[in-house]
Amino acid sequence: MPEHAARLIRTAWALGVREDLKHLNLRKWAHILGFRGHFSTKTRTYSTTLGTLRAARATWHARHTPPPSPTTLESSPTGPTTAPASPPTSNASPHLSAAARRKQRR
């Protein structure tokens, strides 16, 4: 292990006992400081890639997910229908800021 990584680990271990730094869990993660890679790095020739794993999950999901069931509106014998919209309670859009709603009321 390079001396720099060893120093980082020793420092993290020493700081890990300080009460004001407990929330950082320095001792829990000190061992990872010498690791020169990403935790999910895969060797393309030895293992599999993350893209291959994502594709396999998507394929499995597509094969094992049932199609959506029709709703009562879609399964009407006369064809699709729409429910009546409820009347608006005010002219103000719920997406406007409070200042914009005040300005709209003027």
Helices and strands as residue ranges (DSSP letters): H 3-15, G 19-24, H 26-29, G 30-34, H 50-64, H 98-105
